[in-house]
Amino acid sequence: MRFTRRHLLKRLLLKRLVKKQQEQLAEKDEIIEKQNSQLEKQRIQIENMIQALLHARKKLFGSSTEATKQIEGQLFLFEEVQRLAEELGVEQKKITVKQLRREIEGGRTKNRQDRSGV
C-alpha cells in the first residue's frame, strides 16, 4: 500500500498535533498538581489556625483550675479553719438563706420609690 504525498502530510500534521496536545496536557497536569499541593498547604494552615483559635478560646473562656504552691509559713484560711473545727469537734451546719424578692410597681422597684420619697 502506497501513501500519497498528501496522506503523508496529513499523517505528519496529525502526529505533530497529537504531540502538541500531549505537551499541553502534561503542562496542565503539572499546573493542577501545583494547585493541589498549594490547596493542601492552605488546608493544613486553616486547620492549624482553627485549632489555635479553639485553644485560645478555651484558655480565655474555658474552666480552669487554680493551683497555687504553698509558701512556707503561709496560712491557708479554709484548711486552718477546717483543721481547727475538727480538733474542737465542731460539727458543720447547713444554713438556709431566704431568697429576697422585690415587688414591682409601675415598672420600678418598690425600694427605689421608697428611697426617692425620702
Biopython code that builds the backbone (N, CA, C, O; Angstrom):
import numpy as np
from Bio.PDB.StructureBuilder import StructureBuilder

atoms = [
    (1, "MET", "N", (0.835, -1.162, 0.000)),
    (1, "MET", "CA", (0.000, 0.000, 0.000)),
    (1, "MET", "C", (0.888, 1.235, 0.000)),
    (1, "MET", "O", (1.750, 1.417, 0.860)),
    (2, "ARG", "N", (0.650, 2.050, -0.968)),
    (2, "ARG", "CA", (1.466, 3.239, -1.108)),
    (2, "ARG", "C", (0.676, 4.432, -0.646)),
    (2, "ARG", "O", (-0.514, 4.577, -0.926)),
    (3, "PHE", "N", (1.392, 5.297, 0.087)),
    (3, "PHE", "CA", (0.764, 6.536, 0.546)),
    (3, "PHE", "C", (1.139, 7.656, -0.397)),
    (3, "PHE", "O", (2.274, 7.767, -0.859)),
    (4, "THR", "N", (0.178, 8.454, -0.656)),
    (4, "THR", "CA", (0.456, 9.608, -1.498)),
    (4, "THR", "C", (1.086, 10.691, -0.632)),
    (4, "THR", "O", (1.073, 10.631, 0.597)),
    (5, "ARG", "N", (1.613, 11.639, -1.294)),
    (5, "ARG", "CA", (2.253, 12.757, -0.589)),
    (5, "ARG", "C", (1.245, 13.441, 0.320)),
    (5, "ARG", "O", (1.572, 13.822, 1.444)),
    (6, "ARG", "N", (0.058, 13.592, -0.152)),
    (6, "ARG", "CA", (-0.992, 14.247, 0.634)),
    (6, "ARG", "C", (-1.273, 13.465, 1.925)),
    (6, "ARG", "O", (-1.408, 14.063, 2.993)),
    (7, "HIS", "N", (-1.360, 12.152, 1.831)),
    (7, "HIS", "CA", (-1.593, 11.314, 3.009)),
    (7, "HIS", "C", (-0.430, 11.407, 3.993)),
    (7, "HIS", "O", (-0.633, 11.419, 5.207)),
    (8, "LEU", "N", (0.777, 11.470, 3.466)),
    (8, "LEU", "CA", (1.953, 11.590, 4.337)),
    (8, "LEU", "C", (1.944, 12.924, 5.082)),
    (8, "LEU", "O", (2.280, 12.986, 6.264)),
    (9, "LEU", "N", (1.552, 13.997, 4.372)),
    (9, "LEU", "CA", (1.470, 15.304, 5.027)),
    (9, "LEU", "C", (0.410, 15.309, 6.123)),
    (9, "LEU", "O", (0.639, 15.841, 7.209)),
    (10, "LYS", "N", (-0.743, 14.721, 5.842)),
    (10, "LYS", "CA", (-1.814, 14.645, 6.840)),
    (10, "LYS", "C", (-1.360, 13.843, 8.057)),
    (10, "LYS", "O", (-1.617, 14.211, 9.204)),
    (11, "ARG", "N", (-0.690, 12.756, 7.774)),
    (11, "ARG", "CA", (-0.202, 11.918, 8.864)),
    (11, "ARG", "C", (0.817, 12.681, 9.708)),
    (11, "ARG", "O", (0.771, 12.615, 10.936)),
    (12, "LEU", "N", (1.713, 13.385, 9.081)),
    (12, "LEU", "CA", (2.721, 14.177, 9.776)),
    (12, "LEU", "C", (2.071, 15.280, 10.606)),
    (12, "LEU", "O", (2.455, 15.507, 11.754)),
    (13, "LEU", "N", (1.089, 15.962, 10.025)),
    (13, "LEU", "CA", (0.362, 17.008, 10.747)),
    (13, "LEU", "C", (-0.379, 16.435, 11.956)),
    (13, "LEU", "O", (-0.398, 17.044, 13.026)),
    (14, "LEU", "N", (-0.975, 15.284, 11.780)),
    (14, "LEU", "CA", (-1.684, 14.634, 12.890)),
    (14, "LEU", "C", (-0.713, 14.242, 14.009)),
    (14, "LEU", "O", (-1.039, 14.403, 15.185)),
    (15, "LYS", "N", (0.443, 13.744, 13.671)),
    (15, "LYS", "CA", (1.447, 13.383, 14.676)),
    (15, "LYS", "C", (1.892, 14.620, 15.456)),
    (15, "LYS", "O", (2.019, 14.585, 16.679)),
    (16, "ARG", "N", (2.131, 15.729, 14.717)),
    (16, "ARG", "CA", (2.529, 16.974, 15.381)),
    (16, "ARG", "C", (1.424, 17.478, 16.309)),
    (16, "ARG", "O", (1.687, 17.930, 17.424)),
    (17, "LEU", "N", (0.190, 17.391, 15.829)),
    (17, "LEU", "CA", (-0.950, 17.832, 16.623)),
    (17, "LEU", "C", (-1.093, 16.995, 17.894)),
    (17, "LEU", "O", (-1.336, 17.535, 18.973)),
    (18, "VAL", "N", (-0.943, 15.685, 17.762)),
    (18, "VAL", "CA", (-1.026, 14.794, 18.921)),
    (18, "VAL", "C", (0.100, 15.107, 19.908)),
    (18, "VAL", "O", (-0.122, 15.146, 21.118)),
    (19, "LYS", "N", (1.300, 15.327, 19.388)),
    (19, "LYS", "CA", (2.440, 15.637, 20.250)),
    (19, "LYS", "C", (2.202, 16.956, 20.998)),
    (19, "LYS", "O", (2.469, 17.052, 22.196)),
    (20, "LYS", "N", (1.699, 17.967, 20.284)),
    (20, "LYS", "CA", (1.431, 19.263, 20.895)),
    (20, "LYS", "C", (0.356, 19.136, 21.982)),
    (20, "LYS", "O", (0.474, 19.743, 23.046)),
    (21, "GLN", "N", (-0.677, 18.357, 21.718)),
    (21, "GLN", "CA", (-1.734, 18.164, 22.698)),
    (21, "GLN", "C", (-1.216, 17.408, 23.925)),
    (21, "GLN", "O", (-1.617, 17.701, 25.051)),
    (22, "GLN", "N", (-0.340, 16.454, 23.710)),
    (22, "GLN", "CA", (0.253, 15.734, 24.828)),
    (22, "GLN", "C", (1.084, 16.666, 25.704)),
    (22, "GLN", "O", (1.052, 16.570, 26.931)),
    (23, "GLU", "N", (1.829, 17.567, 25.065)),
    (23, "GLU", "CA", (2.626, 18.546, 25.817)),
    (23, "GLU", "C", (1.715, 19.472, 26.635)),
    (23, "GLU", "O", (1.985, 19.769, 27.799)),
    (24, "GLN", "N", (0.619, 19.923, 25.986)),
    (24, "GLN", "CA", (-0.327, 20.795, 26.683)),
    (24, "GLN", "C", (-0.967, 20.067, 27.875)),
    (24, "GLN", "O", (-1.139, 20.650, 28.945)),
    (25, "LEU", "N", (-1.307, 18.820, 27.681)),
    (25, "LEU", "CA", (-1.879, 18.035, 28.775)),
    (25, "LEU", "C", (-0.868, 17.867, 29.918)),
    (25, "LEU", "O", (-1.233, 17.952, 31.091)),
    (26, "ALA", "N", (0.384, 17.634, 29.576)),
    (26, "ALA", "CA", (1.419, 17.485, 30.593)),
    (26, "ALA", "C", (1.580, 18.794, 31.381)),
    (26, "ALA", "O", (1.726, 18.772, 32.603)),
    (27, "GLU", "N", (1.551, 19.936, 30.670)),
    (27, "GLU", "CA", (1.646, 21.238, 31.337)),
    (27, "GLU", "C", (0.459, 21.462, 32.278)),
    (27, "GLU", "O", (0.618, 21.928, 33.406)),
    (28, "LYS", "N", (-0.731, 21.120, 31.785)),
    (28, "LYS", "CA", (-1.930, 21.282, 32.611)),
    (28, "LYS", "C", (-1.898, 20.357, 33.823)),
    (28, "LYS", "O", (-2.316, 20.747, 34.914)),
    (29, "ASP", "N", (-1.406, 19.138, 33.637)),
    (29, "ASP", "CA", (-1.282, 18.210, 34.763)),
    (29, "ASP", "C", (-0.318, 18.763, 35.820)),
    (29, "ASP", "O", (-0.547, 18.634, 37.023)),
    (30, "GLU", "N", (0.760, 19.378, 35.339)),
    (30, "GLU", "CA", (1.742, 19.982, 36.256)),
    (30, "GLU", "C", (1.115, 21.146, 37.026)),
    (30, "GLU", "O", (1.329, 21.286, 38.230)),
    (31, "ILE", "N", (0.344, 21.973, 36.331)),
    (31, "ILE", "CA", (-0.336, 23.108, 36.977)),
    (31, "ILE", "C", (-1.336, 22.599, 38.024)),
    (31, "ILE", "O", (-1.413, 23.124, 39.134)),
    (32, "ILE", "N", (-2.094, 21.575, 37.647)),
    (32, "ILE", "CA", (-3.077, 21.006, 38.577)),
    (32, "ILE", "C", (-2.378, 20.427, 39.804)),
    (32, "ILE", "O", (-2.859, 20.587, 40.926)),
    (33, "GLU", "N", (-1.269, 19.769, 39.602)),
    (33, "GLU", "CA", (-0.511, 19.192, 40.719)),
    (33, "GLU", "C", (-0.008, 20.285, 41.660)),
    (33, "GLU", "O", (-0.084, 20.140, 42.880)),
    (34, "LYS", "N", (0.504, 21.379, 41.094)),
    (34, "LYS", "CA", (0.961, 22.503, 41.923)),
    (34, "LYS", "C", (-0.202, 23.105, 42.709)),
    (34, "LYS", "O", (-0.058, 23.416, 43.892)),
    (35, "GLN", "N", (-1.349, 23.270, 42.058)),
    (35, "GLN", "CA", (-2.516, 23.839, 42.736)),
    (35, "GLN", "C", (-3.012, 22.916, 43.842)),
    (35, "GLN", "O", (-3.393, 23.381, 44.916)),
    (36, "ASN", "N", (-3.009, 21.614, 43.584)),
    (36, "ASN", "CA", (-3.411, 20.662, 44.625)),
    (36, "ASN", "C", (-2.475, 20.729, 45.825)),
    (36, "ASN", "O", (-2.914, 20.667, 46.973)),
    (37, "SER", "N", (-1.192, 20.854, 45.548)),
    (37, "SER", "CA", (-0.203, 20.968, 46.623)),
    (37, "SER", "C", (-0.439, 22.251, 47.434)),
    (37, "SER", "O", (-0.390, 22.239, 48.664)),
    (38, "GLN", "N", (-0.692, 23.349, 46.725)),
    (38, "GLN", "CA", (-0.948, 24.620, 47.389)),
    (38, "GLN", "C", (-2.235, 24.549, 48.217)),
    (38, "GLN", "O", (-2.274, 25.055, 49.338)),
    (39, "LEU", "N", (-3.278, 23.928, 47.678)),
    (39, "LEU", "CA", (-4.531, 23.759, 48.412)),
    (39, "LEU", "C", (-4.332, 22.938, 49.677)),
    (39, "LEU", "O", (-4.904, 23.253, 50.720)),
    (40, "GLU", "N", (-3.535, 21.903, 49.589)),
    (40, "GLU", "CA", (-3.271, 21.066, 50.766)),
    (40, "GLU", "C", (-2.535, 21.856, 51.843)),
    (40, "GLU", "O", (-2.850, 21.739, 53.027)),
    (41, "LYS", "N", (-1.555, 22.660, 51.433)),
    (41, "LYS", "CA", (-0.833, 23.506, 52.402)),
    (41, "LYS", "C", (-1.793, 24.493, 53.059)),
    (41, "LYS", "O", (-1.730, 24.706, 54.270)),
    (42, "GLN", "N", (-2.678, 25.096, 52.268)),
    (42, "GLN", "CA", (-3.649, 26.045, 52.815)),
    (42, "GLN", "C", (-4.636, 25.350, 53.742)),
    (42, "GLN", "O", (-5.025, 25.916, 54.764)),
    (43, "ARG", "N", (-5.043, 24.143, 53.404)),
    (43, "ARG", "CA", (-5.954, 23.384, 54.265)),
    (43, "ARG", "C", (-5.306, 23.107, 55.618)),
    (43, "ARG", "O", (-5.949, 23.222, 56.661)),
    (44, "ILE", "N", (-4.034, 22.743, 55.587)),
    (44, "ILE", "CA", (-3.298, 22.480, 56.830)),
    (44, "ILE", "C", (-3.173, 23.765, 57.644)),
    (44, "ILE", "O", (-3.355, 23.745, 58.861)),
    (45, "GLN", "N", (-2.864, 24.889, 56.981)),
    (45, "GLN", "CA", (-2.767, 26.166, 57.685)),
    (45, "GLN", "C", (-4.099, 26.538, 58.330)),
    (45, "GLN", "O", (-4.134, 26.991, 59.474)),
    (46, "ILE", "N", (-5.190, 26.348, 57.600)),
    (46, "ILE", "CA", (-6.517, 26.666, 58.139)),
    (46, "ILE", "C", (-6.824, 25.778, 59.338)),
    (46, "ILE", "O", (-7.341, 26.255, 60.348)),
    (47, "GLU", "N", (-6.513, 24.506, 59.233)),
    (47, "GLU", "CA", (-6.753, 23.581, 60.348)),
    (47, "GLU", "C", (-5.929, 23.993, 61.570)),
    (47, "GLU", "O", (-6.423, 23.948, 62.696)),
    (48, "ASN", "N", (-4.687, 24.390, 61.352)),
    (48, "ASN", "CA", (-3.844, 24.845, 62.462)),
    (48, "ASN", "C", (-4.403, 26.114, 63.092)),
    (48, "ASN", "O", (-4.397, 26.254, 64.315)),
    (49, "MET", "N", (-4.889, 27.044, 62.260)),
    (49, "MET", "CA", (-5.462, 28.285, 62.793)),
    (49, "MET", "C", (-6.732, 28.005, 63.590)),
    (49, "MET", "O", (-6.968, 28.623, 64.628)),
    (50, "ILE", "N", (-7.548, 27.074, 63.102)),
    (50, "ILE", "CA", (-8.767, 26.712, 63.827)),
    (50, "ILE", "C", (-8.405, 26.116, 65.184)),
    (50, "ILE", "O", (-9.012, 26.457, 66.199)),
    (51, "GLN", "N", (-7.422, 25.231, 65.199)),
    (51, "GLN", "CA", (-7.006, 24.623, 66.461)),
    (51, "GLN", "C", (-6.446, 25.680, 67.419)),
    (51, "GLN", "O", (-6.715, 25.638, 68.620)),
    (52, "ALA", "N", (-5.670, 26.625, 66.884)),
    (52, "ALA", "CA", (-5.126, 27.696, 67.726)),
    (52, "ALA", "C", (-6.246, 28.569, 68.284)),
    (52, "ALA", "O", (-6.205, 28.974, 69.445)),
    (53, "LEU", "N", (-7.246, 28.856, 67.451)),
    (53, "LEU", "CA", (-8.382, 29.655, 67.899)),
    (53, "LEU", "C", (-9.166, 28.929, 68.984)),
    (53, "LEU", "O", (-9.535, 29.534, 69.990)),
    (54, "LEU", "N", (-9.423, 27.647, 68.791)),
    (54, "LEU", "CA", (-10.145, 26.873, 69.800)),
    (54, "LEU", "C", (-9.358, 26.813, 71.104)),
    (54, "LEU", "O", (-9.932, 26.909, 72.188)),
    (55, "HIS", "N", (-8.059, 26.654, 70.995)),
    (55, "HIS", "CA", (-7.216, 26.619, 72.198)),
    (55, "HIS", "C", (-7.247, 27.967, 72.925)),
    (55, "HIS", "O", (-7.331, 28.020, 74.152)),
    (56, "ALA", "N", (-7.178, 29.052, 72.151)),
    (56, "ALA", "CA", (-7.208, 30.388, 72.762)),
    (56, "ALA", "C", (-8.551, 30.652, 73.426)),
    (56, "ALA", "O", (-8.608, 31.208, 74.522)),
    (57, "ARG", "N", (-9.635, 30.251, 72.760)),
    (57, "ARG", "CA", (-10.970, 30.420, 73.360)),
    (57, "ARG", "C", (-11.085, 29.628, 74.657)),
    (57, "ARG", "O", (-11.608, 30.124, 75.655)),
    (58, "LYS", "N", (-10.597, 28.409, 74.632)),
    (58, "LYS", "CA", (-10.669, 27.568, 75.830)),
    (58, "LYS", "C", (-9.847, 28.185, 76.953)),
    (58, "LYS", "O", (-10.251, 28.174, 78.116)),
    (59, "LYS", "N", (-8.704, 28.716, 76.592)),
    (59, "LYS", "CA", (-7.829, 29.319, 77.595)),
    (59, "LYS", "C", (-8.465, 30.583, 78.170)),
    (59, "LYS", "O", (-8.364, 30.834, 79.371)),
    (60, "LEU", "N", (-9.121, 31.383, 77.318)),
    (60, "LEU", "CA", (-9.746, 32.620, 77.779)),
    (60, "LEU", "C", (-11.055, 32.388, 78.510)),
    (60, "LEU", "O", (-11.281, 32.952, 79.580)),
    (61, "PHE", "N", (-11.919, 31.558, 77.935)),
    (61, "PHE", "CA", (-13.281, 31.443, 78.438)),
    (61, "PHE", "C", (-13.596, 30.107, 79.093)),
    (61, "PHE", "O", (-14.645, 29.966, 79.721)),
    (62, "GLY", "N", (-12.724, 29.138, 78.962)),
    (62, "GLY", "CA", (-12.999, 27.814, 79.499)),
    (62, "GLY", "C", (-12.757, 27.749, 80.991)),
    (62, "GLY", "O", (-12.194, 28.662, 81.594)),
    (63, "SER", "N", (-13.200, 26.641, 81.571)),
    (63, "SER", "CA", (-12.975, 26.469, 83.001)),
    (63, "SER", "C", (-11.496, 26.182, 83.225)),
    (63, "SER", "O", (-10.827, 25.567, 82.394)),
    (64, "SER", "N", (-11.022, 26.631, 84.336)),
    (64, "SER", "CA", (-9.617, 26.390, 84.652)),
    (64, "SER", "C", (-9.501, 26.061, 86.127)),
    (64, "SER", "O", (-10.359, 26.423, 86.932)),
    (65, "THR", "N", (-8.451, 25.386, 86.457)),
    (65, "THR", "CA", (-8.203, 25.081, 87.859)),
    (65, "THR", "C", (-7.127, 26.021, 88.334)),
    (65, "THR", "O", (-6.138, 26.269, 87.645)),
    (66, "GLU", "N", (-7.335, 26.530, 89.509)),
    (66, "GLU", "CA", (-6.339, 27.424, 90.089)),
    (66, "GLU", "C", (-5.498, 26.619, 91.058)),
    (66, "GLU", "O", (-5.978, 26.185, 92.105)),
    (67, "ALA", "N", (-4.285, 26.432, 90.714)),
    (67, "ALA", "CA", (-3.380, 25.689, 91.579)),
    (67, "ALA", "C", (-2.276, 26.637, 92.021)),
    (67, "ALA", "O", (-1.589, 27.240, 91.197)),
    (68, "THR", "N", (-2.121, 26.757, 93.307)),
    (68, "THR", "CA", (-1.064, 27.629, 93.826)),
    (68, "THR", "C", (-0.130, 26.799, 94.684)),
    (68, "THR", "O", (-0.543, 25.838, 95.333)),
    (69, "LYS", "N", (1.099, 27.176, 94.674)),
    (69, "LYS", "CA", (2.079, 26.498, 95.505)),
    (69, "LYS", "C", (1.977, 27.049, 96.922)),
    (69, "LYS", "O", (1.771, 28.245, 97.130)),
    (70, "GLN", "N", (2.124, 26.158, 97.882)),
    (70, "GLN", "CA", (2.082, 26.602, 99.269)),
    (70, "GLN", "C", (3.445, 27.171, 99.630)),
    (70, "GLN", "O", (4.481, 26.525, 99.472)),
    (71, "ILE", "N", (3.406, 28.381, 100.111)),
    (71, "ILE", "CA", (4.638, 29.046, 100.519)),
    (71, "ILE", "C", (4.858, 28.752, 101.993)),
    (71, "ILE", "O", (3.909, 28.767, 102.777)),
    (72, "GLU", "N", (6.096, 28.485, 102.376)),
    (72, "GLU", "CA", (6.386, 28.135, 103.764)),
    (72, "GLU", "C", (5.930, 29.259, 104.691)),
    (72, "GLU", "O", (6.265, 30.426, 104.486)),
    (73, "GLY", "N", (5.168, 28.894, 105.702)),
    (73, "GLY", "CA", (4.674, 29.876, 106.661)),
    (73, "GLY", "C", (3.351, 30.504, 106.256)),
    (73, "GLY", "O", (2.739, 31.218, 107.049)),
    (74, "GLN", "N", (2.913, 30.255, 105.063)),
    (74, "GLN", "CA", (1.653, 30.848, 104.609)),
    (74, "GLN", "C", (0.486, 30.028, 105.154)),
    (74, "GLN", "O", (0.513, 28.798, 105.137)),
    (75, "LEU", "N", (-0.517, 30.717, 105.629)),
    (75, "LEU", "CA", (-1.691, 30.045, 106.159)),
    (75, "LEU", "C", (-2.759, 29.964, 105.080)),
    (75, "LEU", "O", (-3.034, 30.946, 104.390)),
    (76, "PHE", "N", (-3.341, 28.819, 104.944)),
    (76, "PHE", "CA", (-4.467, 28.668, 104.059)),
    (76, "PHE", "C", (-5.709, 28.695, 104.925)),
    (76, "PHE", "O", (-5.949, 27.780, 105.712)),
    (77, "LEU", "N", (-6.486, 29.734, 104.780)),
    (77, "LEU", "CA", (-7.602, 30.026, 105.654)),
    (77, "LEU", "C", (-8.549, 28.845, 105.826)),
    (77, "LEU", "O", (-8.849, 28.453, 106.953)),
    (78, "PHE", "N", (-9.004, 28.296, 104.760)),
    (78, "PHE", "CA", (-10.011, 27.248, 104.862)),
    (78, "PHE", "C", (-9.445, 25.964, 105.437)),
    (78, "PHE", "O", (-10.125, 25.259, 106.182)),
    (79, "GLU", "N", (-8.205, 25.661, 105.095)),
    (79, "GLU", "CA", (-7.585, 24.462, 105.659)),
    (79, "GLU", "C", (-7.402, 24.616, 107.160)),
    (79, "GLU", "O", (-7.654, 23.676, 107.915)),
    (80, "GLU", "N", (-6.971, 25.778, 107.595)),
    (80, "GLU", "CA", (-6.768, 26.031, 109.026)),
    (80, "GLU", "C", (-8.092, 25.980, 109.778)),
    (80, "GLU", "O", (-8.164, 25.385, 110.853)),
    (81, "VAL", "N", (-9.133, 26.590, 109.238)),
    (81, "VAL", "CA", (-10.440, 26.588, 109.885)),
    (81, "VAL", "C", (-10.968, 25.163, 109.960)),
    (81, "VAL", "O", (-11.502, 24.759, 110.994)),
    (82, "GLN", "N", (-10.830, 24.402, 108.894)),
    (82, "GLN", "CA", (-11.284, 23.011, 108.857)),
    (82, "GLN", "C", (-10.557, 22.194, 109.921)),
    (82, "GLN", "O", (-11.183, 21.438, 110.664)),
    (83, "ARG", "N", (-9.256, 22.344, 109.991)),
    (83, "ARG", "CA", (-8.456, 21.589, 110.957)),
    (83, "ARG", "C", (-8.847, 21.975, 112.378)),
    (83, "ARG", "O", (-8.998, 21.104, 113.235)),
    (84, "LEU", "N", (-9.012, 23.261, 112.636)),
    (84, "LEU", "CA", (-9.382, 23.736, 113.957)),
    (84, "LEU", "C", (-10.760, 23.217, 114.366)),
    (84, "LEU", "O", (-10.964, 22.808, 115.509)),
    (85, "ALA", "N", (-11.700, 23.237, 113.421)),
    (85, "ALA", "CA", (-13.047, 22.738, 113.705)),
    (85, "ALA", "C", (-13.008, 21.251, 114.040)),
    (85, "ALA", "O", (-13.721, 20.799, 114.936)),
    (86, "GLU", "N", (-12.179, 20.488, 113.327)),
    (86, "GLU", "CA", (-12.058, 19.063, 113.605)),
    (86, "GLU", "C", (-11.455, 18.833, 114.983)),
    (86, "GLU", "O", (-11.896, 17.941, 115.707)),
    (87, "GLU", "N", (-10.454, 19.622, 115.355)),
    (87, "GLU", "CA", (-9.830, 19.487, 116.674)),
    (87, "GLU", "C", (-10.819, 19.804, 117.792)),
    (87, "GLU", "O", (-10.821, 19.139, 118.828)),
    (88, "LEU", "N", (-11.652, 20.812, 117.587)),
    (88, "LEU", "CA", (-12.615, 21.212, 118.614)),
    (88, "LEU", "C", (-13.875, 20.348, 118.594)),
    (88, "LEU", "O", (-14.702, 20.432, 119.502)),
    (89, "GLY", "N", (-14.020, 19.528, 117.574)),
    (89, "GLY", "CA", (-15.185, 18.663, 117.483)),
    (89, "GLY", "C", (-16.446, 19.409, 117.097)),
    (89, "GLY", "O", (-17.549, 18.972, 117.422)),
    (90, "VAL", "N", (-16.297, 20.520, 116.413)),
    (90, "VAL", "CA", (-17.451, 21.308, 115.989)),
    (90, "VAL", "C", (-18.009, 20.701, 114.711)),
    (90, "VAL", "O", (-17.274, 20.419, 113.765)),
    (91, "GLU", "N", (-19.339, 20.504, 114.705)),
    (91, "GLU", "CA", (-19.983, 19.972, 113.517)),
    (91, "GLU", "C", (-20.347, 21.104, 112.576)),
    (91, "GLU", "O", (-20.676, 22.210, 113.003)),
    (92, "GLN", "N", (-20.283, 20.807, 111.298)),
    (92, "GLN", "CA", (-20.698, 21.803, 110.316)),
    (92, "GLN", "C", (-22.201, 21.755, 110.183)),
    (92, "GLN", "O", (-22.795, 20.677, 110.139)),
    (93, "LYS", "N", (-22.823, 22.926, 110.118)),
    (93, "LYS", "CA", (-24.267, 23.012, 109.972)),
    (93, "LYS", "C", (-24.583, 23.649, 108.636)),
    (93, "LYS", "O", (-23.867, 24.527, 108.152)),
    (94, "LYS", "N", (-25.683, 23.179, 108.049)),
    (94, "LYS", "CA", (-26.151, 23.799, 106.813)),
    (94, "LYS", "C", (-27.030, 24.971, 107.190)),
    (94, "LYS", "O", (-27.874, 24.871, 108.080)),
    (95, "ILE", "N", (-26.830, 26.058, 106.519)),
    (95, "ILE", "CA", (-27.638, 27.256, 106.754)),
    (95, "ILE", "C", (-28.442, 27.519, 105.493)),
    (95, "ILE", "O", (-27.892, 27.555, 104.392)),
    (96, "THR", "N", (-29.744, 27.702, 105.657)),
    (96, "THR", "CA", (-30.612, 28.023, 104.527)),
    (96, "THR", "C", (-30.869, 29.519, 104.546)),
    (96, "THR", "O", (-31.304, 30.065, 105.561)),
    (97, "VAL", "N", (-30.608, 30.174, 103.450)),
    (97, "VAL", "CA", (-30.796, 31.614, 103.341)),
    (97, "VAL", "C", (-32.072, 31.863, 102.561)),
    (97, "VAL", "O", (-32.271, 31.316, 101.476)),
    (98, "LYS", "N", (-32.934, 32.695, 103.126)),
    (98, "LYS", "CA", (-34.203, 33.011, 102.498)),
    (98, "LYS", "C", (-33.954, 33.925, 101.298)),
    (98, "LYS", "O", (-33.156, 34.860, 101.368)),
    (99, "GLN", "N", (-34.647, 33.638, 100.202)),
    (99, "GLN", "CA", (-34.468, 34.418, 98.979)),
    (99, "GLN", "C", (-35.214, 35.742, 99.105)),
    (99, "GLN", "O", (-36.360, 35.783, 99.552)),
    (100, "LEU", "N", (-34.554, 36.815, 98.708)),
    (100, "LEU", "CA", (-35.142, 38.143, 98.760)),
    (100, "LEU", "C", (-35.822, 38.449, 97.436)),
    (100, "LEU", "O", (-35.221, 38.302, 96.371)),
    (101, "ARG", "N", (-37.081, 38.877, 97.506)),
    (101, "ARG", "CA", (-37.813, 39.238, 96.295)),
    (101, "ARG", "C", (-38.335, 40.651, 96.456)),
    (101, "ARG", "O", (-38.773, 41.040, 97.539)),
    (102, "ARG", "N", (-38.289, 41.399, 95.403)),
    (102, "ARG", "CA", (-38.813, 42.762, 95.408)),
    (102, "ARG", "C", (-40.095, 42.813, 94.597)),
    (102, "ARG", "O", (-40.219, 42.154, 93.565)),
    (103, "GLU", "N", (-41.025, 43.586, 95.065)),
    (103, "GLU", "CA", (-42.250, 43.773, 94.319)),
    (103, "GLU", "C", (-42.057, 44.930, 93.356)),
    (103, "GLU", "O", (-41.386, 45.911, 93.677)),
    (104, "ILE", "N", (-42.643, 44.811, 92.182)),
    (104, "ILE", "CA", (-42.503, 45.848, 91.163)),
    (104, "ILE", "C", (-43.822, 46.593, 91.034)),
    (104, "ILE", "O", (-44.880, 45.985, 90.873)),
    (105, "GLU", "N", (-43.747, 47.909, 91.107)),
    (105, "GLU", "CA", (-44.928, 48.749, 90.925)),
    (105, "GLU", "C", (-44.640, 49.741, 89.816)),
    (105, "GLU", "O", (-43.699, 50.528, 89.918)),
    (106, "GLY", "N", (-45.430, 49.715, 88.766)),
    (106, "GLY", "CA", (-45.281, 50.680, 87.678)),
    (106, "GLY", "C", (-43.935, 50.624, 86.991)),
    (106, "GLY", "O", (-43.447, 51.657, 86.534)),
    (107, "GLY", "N", (-43.314, 49.456, 86.898)),
    (107, "GLY", "CA", (-42.041, 49.318, 86.196)),
    (107, "GLY", "C", (-40.828, 49.653, 87.050)),
    (107, "GLY", "O", (-39.698, 49.442, 86.610)),
    (108, "ARG", "N", (-41.030, 50.169, 88.261)),
    (108, "ARG", "CA", (-39.903, 50.477, 89.161)),
    (108, "ARG", "C", (-40.023, 49.629, 90.409)),
    (108, "ARG", "O", (-41.126, 49.247, 90.800)),
    (109, "THR", "N", (-38.920, 49.337, 91.023)),
    (109, "THR", "CA", (-38.998, 48.532, 92.237)),
    (109, "THR", "C", (-39.529, 49.379, 93.370)),
    (109, "THR", "O", (-39.362, 50.598, 93.383)),
    (110, "LYS", "N", (-40.163, 48.733, 94.308)),
    (110, "LYS", "CA", (-40.753, 49.431, 95.447)),
    (110, "LYS", "C", (-39.679, 50.137, 96.264)),
    (110, "LYS", "O", (-39.892, 51.238, 96.772)),
    (111, "ASN", "N", (-38.524, 49.490, 96.383)),
    (111, "ASN", "CA", (-37.437, 50.077, 97.163)),
    (111, "ASN", "C", (-36.982, 51.407, 96.565)),
    (111, "ASN", "O", (-36.720, 52.351, 97.309)),
    (112, "ARG", "N", (-36.883, 51.501, 95.257)),
    (112, "ARG", "CA", (-36.448, 52.739, 94.609)),
    (112, "ARG", "C", (-37.470, 53.853, 94.860)),
    (112, "ARG", "O", (-37.097, 54.999, 95.114)),
    (113, "GLN", "N", (-38.758, 53.509, 94.785)),
    (113, "GLN", "CA", (-39.780, 54.538, 95.021)),
    (113, "GLN", "C", (-39.727, 55.014, 96.467)),
    (113, "GLN", "O", (-39.883, 56.202, 96.750)),
    (114, "ASP", "N", (-39.500, 54.054, 97.393)),
    (114, "ASP", "CA", (-39.426, 54.438, 98.803)),
    (114, "ASP", "C", (-38.256, 55.390, 99.030)),
    (114, "ASP", "O", (-38.371, 56.358, 99.781)),
    (115, "ARG", "N", (-37.122, 55.107, 98.371)),
    (115, "ARG", "CA", (-35.942, 55.959, 98.556)),
    (115, "ARG", "C", (-36.130, 57.321, 97.916)),
    (115, "ARG", "O", (-35.634, 58.327, 98.423)),
    (116, "SER", "N", (-36.851, 57.354, 96.794)),
    (116, "SER", "CA", (-36.995, 58.645, 96.095)),
    (116, "SER", "C", (-37.887, 59.586, 96.893)),
    (116, "SER", "O", (-37.768, 60.803, 96.755)),
    (117, "GLY", "N", (-38.784, 59.047, 97.731)),
    (117, "GLY", "CA", (-39.659, 59.896, 98.532)),
    (117, "GLY", "C", (-38.967, 60.450, 99.757)),
    (117, "GLY", "O", (-39.488, 61.362, 100.399)),
    (118, "VAL", "N", (-37.807, 59.920, 100.092)),
    (118, "VAL", "CA", (-37.100, 60.363, 101.301)),
    (118, "VAL", "C", (-36.326, 61.611, 101.024)),
    (118, "VAL", "O", (-35.665, 62.139, 101.918)),
]
sb = StructureBuilder()
sb.init_structure("model")
sb.init_model(0)
sb.init_chain("A")
sb.init_seg("    ")
for serial, (resi, resn, name, xyz) in enumerate(atoms, 1):
    if name == "N":
        sb.init_residue(resn, " ", resi, " ")
    sb.init_atom(name, np.array(xyz, "f"), 0.0, 1.0, " ", f" {name:<3s}", serial, name[0])
structure = sb.get_structure()
